[in-house]
Amino acid sequence: MVKAIASRKKPKTPISEEPEHKKQRIKQKRKAQRKKTFEQKELYRWMEAFDRFYSS
């Protein structure tokens, strides 16, 4: 379980990153998240888990 959590750590951003570059990077990341299908999103995983929990 600990290994799974450790592997999900976010990569550190460079210290010398400009604020404008950071905004662009975050904007692109958000745009990519919106394009994911519903099955790939985190909410879907939670719904599946609750469904299994309550159906058993």
C-alpha distance matrix in Angstrom:
0.0 3.8 5.5 5.3 6.7 8.9 10.2 11.5 13.7 17.3 19.8 22.3 25.7 28.7 30.6 33.9 32.9 35.8 35.3 36.9 34.7 31.6 33.1 33.7 30.2 28.7 31.4 30.5 26.8 27.8 30.3 27.8 25.4 28.5 29.3 26.1 26.8 25.6 23.2 21.4 21.1 18.3 20.7 21.1 17.4 17.7 21.0 19.8 17.1 19.8 22.3 20.3 19.8 23.4 24.9 23.6
3.8 0.0 3.8 5.4 5.3 6.2 8.7 10.3 11.6 15.3 17.6 19.6 23.2 26.0 27.7 31.1 30.5 33.5 33.1 35.0 32.8 29.7 31.5 32.3 28.8 27.5 30.5 29.7 26.1 27.3 30.1 27.8 25.6 28.9 29.9 27.0 28.2 27.2 25.2 22.9 22.4 19.6 22.2 23.1 19.6 19.8 23.4 22.6 20.0 22.6 25.3 23.6 22.9 26.5 28.2 27.1
5.5 3.8 0.0 3.8 5.4 5.0 6.1 8.8 10.5 14.1 15.8 18.3 21.9 24.6 26.6 29.8 29.2 32.3 32.3 34.0 31.4 28.6 30.6 31.0 27.3 26.4 29.4 28.3 24.7 26.4 28.8 26.2 24.5 27.9 28.6 25.7 26.9 26.5 24.2 21.7 21.7 19.4 22.5 23.0 19.6 20.6 24.0 22.9 20.8 23.8 26.2 24.5 24.4 28.0 29.4 28.4
5.3 5.4 3.8 0.0 3.8 5.5 5.3 6.7 9.5 12.8 15.2 18.0 21.3 24.4 26.6 29.7 28.6 31.4 31.1 32.5 30.0 27.2 28.8 29.0 25.4 24.3 26.9 25.8 22.2 23.5 25.9 23.2 21.2 24.6 25.2 22.2 23.3 22.7 20.5 18.0 18.0 15.7 18.8 19.2 15.9 17.0 20.4 19.4 17.5 20.6 22.9 21.4 21.6 25.1 26.5 25.8
6.7 5.3 5.4 3.8 0.0 3.8 5.5 5.4 7.2 10.7 13.5 15.9 19.2 22.4 24.2 27.5 26.4 29.2 28.6 30.3 28.1 25.0 26.6 27.3 23.8 22.3 25.2 24.6 20.9 22.1 24.8 22.6 20.5 23.8 25.0 22.3 23.7 23.0 21.3 18.7 17.9 15.2 18.2 19.4 16.3 16.7 20.4 20.1 18.1 20.7 23.4 22.5 22.2 25.5 27.3 26.9
8.9 6.2 5.0 5.5 3.8 0.0 3.8 5.5 5.7 9.5 11.4 13.6 17.2 20.0 21.9 25.2 24.5 27.5 27.5 29.3 26.9 23.9 26.0 26.7 23.1 22.1 25.3 24.5 21.0 22.8 25.5 23.3 21.6 25.2 26.2 23.8 25.7 25.4 23.8 20.8 20.3 18.0 21.2 22.4 19.5 20.2 23.9 23.5 21.7 24.4 27.1 26.1 25.9 29.3 31.0 30.5
10.2 8.7 6.1 5.3 5.5 3.8 0.0 3.8 5.6 8.6 10.2 13.3 16.6 19.4 21.9 24.8 23.8 26.9 26.9 28.3 25.6 23.0 25.0 25.1 21.4 20.8 23.7 22.4 19.0 21.1 23.4 20.8 19.5 23.2 23.7 21.2 23.1 23.3 21.5 18.3 18.3 16.6 20.2 21.0 18.3 19.7 23.1 22.5 21.2 24.3 26.5 25.6 25.9 29.3 30.7 30.4
11.5 10.3 8.8 6.7 5.4 5.5 3.8 0.0 3.8 6.3 9.1 12.1 15.1 18.4 20.8 23.6 22.2 24.9 24.5 25.8 23.4 20.5 22.1 22.4 18.8 17.7 20.6 19.6 16.0 17.7 20.2 17.9 16.3 19.9 20.8 18.5 20.5 20.5 19.2 15.9 15.4 13.5 17.1 18.3 15.9 17.1 20.7 20.5 19.4 22.2 24.6 24.2 24.5 27.7 29.2 29.4
13.7 11.6 10.5 9.5 7.2 5.7 5.6 3.8 0.0 3.8 6.4 8.8 12.0 15.3 17.3 20.4 19.3 22.1 21.9 23.6 21.2 18.3 20.3 21.0 17.4 16.5 19.8 19.2 15.8 17.7 20.6 18.7 17.4 21.0 22.3 20.5 22.9 23.0 22.2 18.8 17.8 16.0 19.4 21.1 19.0 19.9 23.5 23.7 22.5 25.0 27.7 27.4 27.5 30.5 32.4 32.5
17.3 15.3 14.1 12.8 10.7 9.5 8.6 6.3 3.8 0.0 3.8 6.3 8.8 12.3 14.7 17.4 15.9 18.6 18.4 19.9 17.5 14.6 16.7 17.3 13.7 13.0 16.4 15.8 12.7 14.9 17.8 16.2 15.3 18.9 20.3 19.0 21.9 22.4 22.1 18.5 17.4 16.2 19.5 21.5 20.0 20.9 24.3 24.9 24.2 26.6 29.1 29.2 29.5 32.3 34.2 34.7
19.8 17.6 15.8 15.2 13.5 11.4 10.2 9.1 6.4 3.8 0.0 3.8 6.4 9.4 12.2 14.8 13.6 16.8 17.3 18.8 16.0 13.6 16.3 16.6 13.0 13.3 16.8 15.9 13.4 16.3 18.8 17.2 17.1 20.8 21.8 20.8 24.0 25.0 24.6 20.9 20.2 19.4 22.9 24.6 23.2 24.5 27.8 28.2 27.7 30.1 32.5 32.6 33.0 35.9 37.6 38.1
22.3 19.6 18.3 18.0 15.9 13.6 13.3 12.1 8.8 6.3 3.8 0.0 3.8 6.5 8.7 11.6 10.9 14.3 14.9 17.0 14.5 12.1 15.3 16.2 13.0 13.4 17.1 16.8 14.8 17.5 20.2 19.2 19.2 22.7 24.0 23.5 26.8 27.7 27.7 24.0 23.0 22.1 25.3 27.4 26.1 27.0 30.4 31.1 30.4 32.7 35.3 35.5 35.6 38.4 40.4 40.9
25.7 23.2 21.9 21.3 19.2 17.2 16.6 15.1 12.0 8.8 6.4 3.8 0.0 3.8 6.4 8.6 7.3 10.6 11.5 13.5 10.9 8.8 12.3 13.1 10.3 11.3 14.9 14.9 13.6 16.3 18.8 18.4 18.9 22.0 23.4 23.5 27.0 28.2 28.6 24.9 23.8 23.3 26.4 28.6 27.8 28.7 31.8 32.8 32.5 34.6 37.1 37.6 37.9 40.5 42.4 43.2
28.7 26.0 24.6 24.4 22.4 20.0 19.4 18.4 15.3 12.3 9.4 6.5 3.8 0.0 3.8 5.5 5.4 9.2 11.2 13.3 10.8 9.8 13.6 14.3 12.1 13.8 17.1 17.1 16.4 19.3 21.5 21.2 22.1 25.1 26.3 26.7 30.3 31.7 32.1 28.4 27.4 27.0 30.1 32.3 31.5 32.5 35.6 36.6 36.2 38.3 40.8 41.3 41.6 44.2 46.1 46.9
30.6 27.7 26.6 26.6 24.2 21.9 21.9 20.8 17.3 14.7 12.2 8.7 6.4 3.8 0.0 3.8 5.5 8.7 10.6 13.5 11.9 10.8 14.4 15.9 14.3 15.6 18.8 19.5 19.0 21.4 23.8 23.9 24.6 27.5 29.0 29.5 33.1 34.3 34.8 31.2 29.9 29.3 32.1 34.6 33.8 34.4 37.6 38.8 38.3 40.2 42.9 43.5 43.5 46.0 48.2 48.9
33.9 31.1 29.8 29.7 27.5 25.2 24.8 23.6 20.4 17.4 14.8 11.6 8.6 5.5 3.8 0.0 3.8 6.3 9.3 11.7 10.3 10.4 13.9 15.0 14.1 16.0 18.7 19.3 19.5 22.0 24.0 24.4 25.6 28.2 29.5 30.4 34.1 35.6 36.4 32.8 31.6 31.4 34.1 36.5 36.1 36.8 39.9 41.1 40.9 42.7 45.3 46.0 46.2 48.7 50.7 51.6
32.9 30.5 29.2 28.6 26.4 24.5 23.8 22.2 19.3 15.9 13.6 10.9 7.3 5.4 5.5 3.8 0.0 3.8 6.5 8.4 6.6 6.7 10.2 11.2 10.4 12.4 14.9 15.6 16.1 18.5 20.3 20.9 22.2 24.6 26.0 27.1 30.8 32.4 33.4 29.8 28.6 28.6 31.3 33.6 33.4 34.3 37.1 38.5 38.5 40.3 42.7 43.6 44.0 46.3 48.3 49.4
35.8 33.5 32.3 31.4 29.2 27.5 26.9 24.9 22.1 18.6 16.8 14.3 10.6 9.2 8.7 6.3 3.8 0.0 3.8 5.5 5.2 6.3 8.8 10.0 10.6 12.4 14.3 15.5 16.6 18.5 20.1 21.4 22.8 24.7 26.2 27.8 31.5 33.1 34.5 31.1 29.7 29.9 32.2 34.7 34.9 35.6 38.3 39.9 40.1 41.6 44.0 45.2 45.6 47.6 49.7 51.0
35.3 33.1 32.3 31.1 28.6 27.5 26.9 24.5 21.9 18.4 17.3 14.9 11.5 11.2 10.6 9.3 6.5 3.8 0.0 3.8 5.4 5.0 6.3 8.8 9.9 10.6 12.2 14.4 15.3 16.5 18.4 20.1 21.1 22.8 24.7 26.4 30.0 31.3 33.0 29.8 28.0 28.1 30.1 32.9 33.2 33.7 36.2 38.1 38.3 39.6 42.0 43.5 43.7 45.5 47.7 49.2
36.9 35.0 34.0 32.5 30.3 29.3 28.3 25.8 23.6 19.9 18.8 17.0 13.5 13.3 13.5 11.7 8.4 5.5 3.8 0.0 3.8 5.4 5.1 6.4 8.7 10.0 10.5 12.5 14.4 15.5 16.6 18.6 20.1 21.4 23.0 25.1 28.8 30.4 32.3 29.2 27.6 28.2 30.1 32.6 33.4 34.1 36.3 38.2 38.8 40.1 42.2 43.8 44.4 46.1 48.0 49.7
34.7 32.8 31.4 30.0 28.1 26.9 25.6 23.4 21.2 17.5 16.0 14.5 10.9 10.8 11.9 10.3 6.6 5.2 5.4 3.8 0.0 3.8 5.4 5.1 6.2 8.7 9.8 10.7 12.4 14.4 15.4 16.7 18.6 20.3 21.5 23.4 27.1 28.9 30.5 27.2 25.9 26.7 29.0 31.2 31.7 32.8 35.1 36.7 37.3 38.9 41.0 42.3 43.0 44.9 46.7 48.3
31.6 29.7 28.6 27.2 25.0 23.9 23.0 20.5 18.3 14.6 13.6 12.1 8.8 9.8 10.8 10.4 6.7 6.3 5.0 5.4 3.8 0.0 3.8 5.4 5.0 6.2 8.5 9.9 10.6 12.3 14.2 15.4 16.6 18.6 20.3 21.7 25.4 26.9 28.4 25.0 23.5 23.8 26.1 28.6 28.9 29.7 32.2 33.9 34.2 35.8 38.0 39.3 39.8 41.8 43.7 45.2
33.1 31.5 30.6 28.8 26.6 26.0 25.0 22.1 20.3 16.7 16.3 15.3 12.3 13.6 14.4 13.9 10.2 8.8 6.3 5.1 5.4 3.8 0.0 3.8 5.5 5.2 6.0 8.6 9.9 10.6 12.2 14.3 15.4 16.6 18.6 20.6 24.2 25.5 27.5 24.4 22.6 23.2 25.0 27.6 28.4 29.1 31.2 33.2 33.8 35.1 37.2 38.8 39.4 41.0 43.0 44.8
33.7 32.3 31.0 29.0 27.3 26.7 25.1 22.4 21.0 17.3 16.6 16.2 13.1 14.3 15.9 15.0 11.2 10.0 8.8 6.4 5.1 5.4 3.8 0.0 3.8 5.5 5.0 6.2 8.6 9.9 10.5 12.4 14.3 15.5 16.8 19.0 22.7 24.5 26.4 23.4 22.1 23.2 25.2 27.4 28.3 29.4 31.4 33.1 34.1 35.5 37.3 39.0 39.9 41.5 43.2 45.0
30.2 28.8 27.3 25.4 23.8 23.1 21.4 18.8 17.4 13.7 13.0 13.0 10.3 12.1 14.3 14.1 10.4 10.6 9.9 8.7 6.2 5.0 5.5 3.8 0.0 3.8 5.4 5.3 6.3 8.8 10.0 10.8 12.5 14.6 15.8 17.3 21.0 22.9 24.3 21.0 19.9 20.8 23.2 25.2 25.8 27.1 29.3 30.7 31.5 33.3 35.1 36.5 37.4 39.3 40.9 42.5
28.7 27.5 26.4 24.3 22.3 22.1 20.8 17.7 16.5 13.0 13.3 13.4 11.3 13.8 15.6 16.0 12.4 12.4 10.6 10.0 8.7 6.2 5.2 5.5 3.8 0.0 3.8 5.4 5.0 6.2 8.6 9.9 10.5 12.5 14.5 15.8 19.5 20.8 22.5 19.3 17.6 18.3 20.4 22.7 23.4 24.3 26.5 28.3 28.9 30.4 32.4 33.9 34.7 36.4 38.2 39.9
31.4 30.5 29.4 26.9 25.2 25.3 23.7 20.6 19.8 16.4 16.8 17.1 14.9 17.1 18.8 18.7 14.9 14.3 12.2 10.5 9.8 8.5 6.0 5.0 5.4 3.8 0.0 3.8 5.4 5.2 6.2 8.7 10.0 10.8 12.7 14.9 18.4 20.0 22.1 19.3 17.7 19.0 20.6 22.8 24.1 25.1 26.8 28.7 29.8 31.1 32.8 34.6 35.6 37.0 38.7 40.7
30.5 29.7 28.3 25.8 24.6 24.5 22.4 19.6 19.2 15.8 15.9 16.8 14.9 17.1 19.5 19.3 15.6 15.5 14.4 12.5 10.7 9.9 8.6 6.2 5.3 5.4 3.8 0.0 3.8 5.5 5.1 6.2 8.7 10.0 10.8 12.9 16.6 18.7 20.6 17.6 16.6 18.4 20.4 22.1 23.2 24.8 26.5 27.9 29.2 30.9 32.3 33.9 35.2 36.8 38.2 40.1
26.8 26.1 24.7 22.2 20.9 21.0 19.0 16.0 15.8 12.7 13.4 14.8 13.6 16.4 19.0 19.5 16.1 16.6 15.3 14.4 12.4 10.6 9.9 8.6 6.3 5.0 5.4 3.8 0.0 3.8 5.4 5.2 6.3 8.8 10.1 11.2 14.9 16.6 18.1 14.9 13.7 15.0 17.4 19.2 20.0 21.5 23.4 24.8 25.9 27.6 29.2 30.7 31.8 33.6 35.0 36.8
27.8 27.3 26.4 23.5 22.1 22.8 21.1 17.7 17.7 14.9 16.3 17.5 16.3 19.3 21.4 22.0 18.5 18.5 16.5 15.5 14.4 12.3 10.6 9.9 8.8 6.2 5.2 5.5 3.8 0.0 3.8 5.4 5.0 6.3 8.8 10.3 13.7 14.9 17.1 14.4 12.5 13.9 15.5 17.6 18.9 20.0 21.7 23.5 24.7 26.0 27.6 29.5 30.5 32.0 33.5 35.5
30.3 30.1 28.8 25.9 24.8 25.5 23.4 20.2 20.6 17.8 18.8 20.2 18.8 21.5 23.8 24.0 20.3 20.1 18.4 16.6 15.4 14.2 12.2 10.5 10.0 8.6 6.2 5.1 5.4 3.8 0.0 3.8 5.4 5.3 6.5 9.2 12.6 14.5 16.9 14.5 13.3 15.5 17.0 18.4 20.2 21.7 22.9 24.5 26.2 27.6 28.7 30.6 32.1 33.4 34.6 36.8
27.8 27.8 26.2 23.2 22.6 23.3 20.8 17.9 18.7 16.2 17.2 19.2 18.4 21.2 23.9 24.4 20.9 21.4 20.1 18.6 16.7 15.4 14.3 12.4 10.8 9.9 8.7 6.2 5.2 5.4 3.8 0.0 3.8 5.4 5.2 6.8 10.5 12.8 14.5 11.7 11.3 13.8 15.8 16.8 18.2 20.2 21.5 22.6 24.4 26.1 27.1 28.7 30.4 31.9 32.9 34.9
25.4 25.6 24.5 21.2 20.5 21.6 19.5 16.3 17.4 15.3 17.1 19.2 18.9 22.1 24.6 25.6 22.2 22.8 21.1 20.1 18.6 16.6 15.4 14.3 12.5 10.5 10.0 8.7 6.3 5.0 5.4 3.8 0.0 3.8 5.4 5.5 9.0 10.4 12.2 9.4 8.1 10.3 12.1 13.4 14.9 16.6 18.0 19.4 21.0 22.6 23.8 25.5 26.9 28.4 29.6 31.6
28.5 28.9 27.9 24.6 23.8 25.2 23.2 19.9 21.0 18.9 20.8 22.7 22.0 25.1 27.5 28.2 24.6 24.7 22.8 21.4 20.3 18.6 16.6 15.5 14.6 12.5 10.8 10.0 8.8 6.3 5.3 5.4 3.8 0.0 3.8 5.5 8.2 9.5 12.3 10.6 9.1 11.8 12.5 13.7 16.0 17.5 18.1 19.8 21.9 23.0 23.9 26.0 27.6 28.6 29.7 32.1
29.3 29.9 28.6 25.2 25.0 26.2 23.7 20.8 22.3 20.3 21.8 24.0 23.4 26.3 29.0 29.5 26.0 26.2 24.7 23.0 21.5 20.3 18.6 16.8 15.8 14.5 12.7 10.8 10.1 8.8 6.5 5.2 5.4 3.8 0.0 3.8 6.5 9.2 11.5 9.9 9.8 13.2 14.3 14.5 16.7 18.9 19.3 20.4 22.8 24.3 24.7 26.6 28.6 29.7 30.3 32.7
26.1 27.0 25.7 22.2 22.3 23.8 21.2 18.5 20.5 19.0 20.8 23.5 23.5 26.7 29.5 30.4 27.1 27.8 26.4 25.1 23.4 21.7 20.6 19.0 17.3 15.8 14.9 12.9 11.2 10.3 9.2 6.8 5.5 5.5 3.8 0.0 3.8 6.5 8.1 6.1 6.6 10.2 11.6 11.3 13.3 15.8 16.3 17.0 19.4 21.2 21.5 23.2 25.3 26.7 27.1 29.4
26.8 28.2 26.9 23.3 23.7 25.7 23.1 20.5 22.9 21.9 24.0 26.8 27.0 30.3 33.1 34.1 30.8 31.5 30.0 28.8 27.1 25.4 24.2 22.7 21.0 19.5 18.4 16.6 14.9 13.7 12.6 10.5 9.0 8.2 6.5 3.8 0.0 3.8 5.5 5.5 6.7 10.5 11.0 9.7 12.2 14.8 14.6 15.0 17.9 19.5 19.3 21.0 23.5 24.5 24.7 27.1
25.6 27.2 26.5 22.7 23.0 25.4 23.3 20.5 23.0 22.4 25.0 27.7 28.2 31.7 34.3 35.6 32.4 33.1 31.3 30.4 28.9 26.9 25.5 24.5 22.9 20.8 20.0 18.7 16.6 14.9 14.5 12.8 10.4 9.5 9.2 6.5 3.8 0.0 3.8 5.4 5.3 8.5 8.0 6.4 9.5 11.7 11.0 11.8 14.8 16.1 15.8 17.9 20.2 21.0 21.3 23.9
23.2 25.2 24.2 20.5 21.3 23.8 21.5 19.2 22.2 22.1 24.6 27.7 28.6 32.1 34.8 36.4 33.4 34.5 33.0 32.3 30.5 28.4 27.5 26.4 24.3 22.5 22.1 20.6 18.1 17.1 16.9 14.5 12.2 12.3 11.5 8.1 5.5 3.8 0.0 3.8 5.6 8.2 8.5 5.6 7.6 10.7 10.2 9.8 12.8 14.8 14.3 15.7 18.3 19.6 19.6 21.7
21.4 22.9 21.7 18.0 18.7 20.8 18.3 15.9 18.8 18.5 20.9 24.0 24.9 28.4 31.2 32.8 29.8 31.1 29.8 29.2 27.2 25.0 24.4 23.4 21.0 19.3 19.3 17.6 14.9 14.4 14.5 11.7 9.4 10.6 9.9 6.1 5.5 5.4 3.8 0.0 3.8 6.7 8.6 7.1 8.0 11.2 12.0 11.8 14.0 16.4 16.7 17.7 20.0 21.7 22.1 23.9
21.1 22.4 21.7 18.0 17.9 20.3 18.3 15.4 17.8 17.4 20.2 23.0 23.8 27.4 29.9 31.6 28.6 29.7 28.0 27.6 25.9 23.5 22.6 22.1 19.9 17.6 17.7 16.6 13.7 12.5 13.3 11.3 8.1 9.1 9.8 6.6 6.7 5.3 5.6 3.8 0.0 3.8 5.5 5.6 7.0 9.3 10.4 11.3 13.2 15.0 15.9 17.4 19.1 20.7 21.6 23.7
18.3 19.6 19.4 15.7 15.2 18.0 16.6 13.5 16.0 16.2 19.4 22.1 23.3 27.0 29.3 31.4 28.6 29.9 28.1 28.2 26.7 23.8 23.2 23.2 20.8 18.3 19.0 18.4 15.0 13.9 15.5 13.8 10.3 11.8 13.2 10.2 10.5 8.5 8.2 6.7 3.8 0.0 3.8 5.4 5.2 6.5 8.8 10.1 10.9 12.7 14.4 15.7 16.8 18.7 20.1 21.8
20.7 22.2 22.5 18.8 18.2 21.2 20.2 17.1 19.4 19.5 22.9 25.3 26.4 30.1 32.1 34.1 31.3 32.2 30.1 30.1 29.0 26.1 25.0 25.2 23.2 20.4 20.6 20.4 17.4 15.5 17.0 15.8 12.1 12.5 14.3 11.6 11.0 8.0 8.5 8.6 5.5 3.8 0.0 3.8 5.4 5.1 6.2 8.7 9.9 10.7 12.2 14.4 15.3 16.5 18.1 20.3
21.1 23.1 23.0 19.2 19.4 22.4 21.0 18.3 21.1 21.5 24.6 27.4 28.6 32.3 34.6 36.5 33.6 34.7 32.9 32.6 31.2 28.6 27.6 27.4 25.2 22.7 22.8 22.1 19.2 17.6 18.4 16.8 13.4 13.7 14.5 11.3 9.7 6.4 5.6 7.1 5.6 5.4 3.8 0.0 3.8 5.4 5.1 6.2 8.6 9.9 10.4 12.3 14.2 15.4 16.2 18.5
17.4 19.6 19.6 15.9 16.3 19.5 18.3 15.9 19.0 20.0 23.2 26.1 27.8 31.5 33.8 36.1 33.4 34.9 33.2 33.4 31.7 28.9 28.4 28.3 25.8 23.4 24.1 23.2 20.0 18.9 20.2 18.2 14.9 16.0 16.7 13.3 12.2 9.5 7.6 8.0 7.0 5.2 5.4 3.8 0.0 3.8 5.4 5.1 6.2 8.7 9.8 10.7 12.3 14.4 15.3 16.9
17.7 19.8 20.6 17.0 16.7 20.2 19.7 17.1 19.9 20.9 24.5 27.0 28.7 32.5 34.4 36.8 34.3 35.6 33.7 34.1 32.8 29.7 29.1 29.4 27.1 24.3 25.1 24.8 21.5 20.0 21.7 20.2 16.6 17.5 18.9 15.8 14.8 11.7 10.7 11.2 9.3 6.5 5.1 5.4 3.8 0.0 3.8 5.4 5.1 6.2 8.5 10.0 10.5 12.2 14.1 15.7
21.0 23.4 24.0 20.4 20.4 23.9 23.1 20.7 23.5 24.3 27.8 30.4 31.8 35.6 37.6 39.9 37.1 38.3 36.2 36.3 35.1 32.2 31.2 31.4 29.3 26.5 26.8 26.5 23.4 21.7 22.9 21.5 18.0 18.1 19.3 16.3 14.6 11.0 10.2 12.0 10.4 8.8 6.2 5.1 5.4 3.8 0.0 3.8 5.4 5.2 6.0 8.6 9.8 10.5 11.9 14.3
19.8 22.6 22.9 19.4 20.1 23.5 22.5 20.5 23.7 24.9 28.2 31.1 32.8 36.6 38.8 41.1 38.5 39.9 38.1 38.2 36.7 33.9 33.2 33.1 30.7 28.3 28.7 27.9 24.8 23.5 24.5 22.6 19.4 19.8 20.4 17.0 15.0 11.8 9.8 11.8 11.3 10.1 8.7 6.2 5.1 5.4 3.8 0.0 3.8 5.5 5.0 6.2 8.6 10.0 10.4 12.4
17.1 20.0 20.8 17.5 18.1 21.7 21.2 19.4 22.5 24.2 27.7 30.4 32.5 36.2 38.3 40.9 38.5 40.1 38.3 38.8 37.3 34.2 33.8 34.1 31.5 28.9 29.8 29.2 25.9 24.7 26.2 24.4 21.0 21.9 22.8 19.4 17.9 14.8 12.8 14.0 13.2 10.9 9.9 8.6 6.2 5.1 5.4 3.8 0.0 3.8 5.4 5.2 6.1 8.7 10.0 11.0
19.8 22.6 23.8 20.6 20.7 24.4 24.3 22.2 25.0 26.6 30.1 32.7 34.6 38.3 40.2 42.7 40.3 41.6 39.6 40.1 38.9 35.8 35.1 35.5 33.3 30.4 31.1 30.9 27.6 26.0 27.6 26.1 22.6 23.0 24.3 21.2 19.5 16.1 14.8 16.4 15.0 12.7 10.7 9.9 8.7 6.2 5.2 5.5 3.8 0.0 3.8 5.4 4.9 6.0 8.3 10.1
22.3 25.3 26.2 22.9 23.4 27.1 26.5 24.6 27.7 29.1 32.5 35.3 37.1 40.8 42.9 45.3 42.7 44.0 42.0 42.2 41.0 38.0 37.2 37.3 35.1 32.4 32.8 32.3 29.2 27.6 28.7 27.1 23.8 23.9 24.7 21.5 19.3 15.8 14.3 16.7 15.9 14.4 12.2 10.4 9.8 8.5 6.0 5.0 5.4 3.8 0.0 3.8 5.4 5.4 5.9 8.6
20.3 23.6 24.5 21.4 22.5 26.1 25.6 24.2 27.4 29.2 32.6 35.5 37.6 41.3 43.5 46.0 43.6 45.2 43.5 43.8 42.3 39.3 38.8 39.0 36.5 33.9 34.6 33.9 30.7 29.5 30.6 28.7 25.5 26.0 26.6 23.2 21.0 17.9 15.7 17.7 17.4 15.7 14.4 12.3 10.7 10.0 8.6 6.2 5.2 5.4 3.8 0.0 3.8 5.6 5.2 6.2
19.8 22.9 24.4 21.6 22.2 25.9 25.9 24.5 27.5 29.5 33.0 35.6 37.9 41.6 43.5 46.2 44.0 45.6 43.7 44.4 43.0 39.8 39.4 39.9 37.4 34.7 35.6 35.2 31.8 30.5 32.1 30.4 26.9 27.6 28.6 25.3 23.5 20.2 18.3 20.0 19.1 16.8 15.3 14.2 12.3 10.5 9.8 8.6 6.1 4.9 5.4 3.8 0.0 3.8 5.7 5.7
23.4 26.5 28.0 25.1 25.5 29.3 29.3 27.7 30.5 32.3 35.9 38.4 40.5 44.2 46.0 48.7 46.3 47.6 45.5 46.1 44.9 41.8 41.0 41.5 39.3 36.4 37.0 36.8 33.6 32.0 33.4 31.9 28.4 28.6 29.7 26.7 24.5 21.0 19.6 21.7 20.7 18.7 16.5 15.4 14.4 12.2 10.5 10.0 8.7 6.0 5.4 5.6 3.8 0.0 3.8 5.6
24.9 28.2 29.4 26.5 27.3 31.0 30.7 29.2 32.4 34.2 37.6 40.4 42.4 46.1 48.2 50.7 48.3 49.7 47.7 48.0 46.7 43.7 43.0 43.2 40.9 38.2 38.7 38.2 35.0 33.5 34.6 32.9 29.6 29.7 30.3 27.1 24.7 21.3 19.6 22.1 21.6 20.1 18.1 16.2 15.3 14.1 11.9 10.4 10.0 8.3 5.9 5.2 5.7 3.8 0.0 3.8
23.6 27.1 28.4 25.8 26.9 30.5 30.4 29.4 32.5 34.7 38.1 40.9 43.2 46.9 48.9 51.6 49.4 51.0 49.2 49.7 48.3 45.2 44.8 45.0 42.5 39.9 40.7 40.1 36.8 35.5 36.8 34.9 31.6 32.1 32.7 29.4 27.1 23.9 21.7 23.9 23.7 21.8 20.3 18.5 16.9 15.7 14.3 12.4 11.0 10.1 8.6 6.2 5.7 5.6 3.8 0.0
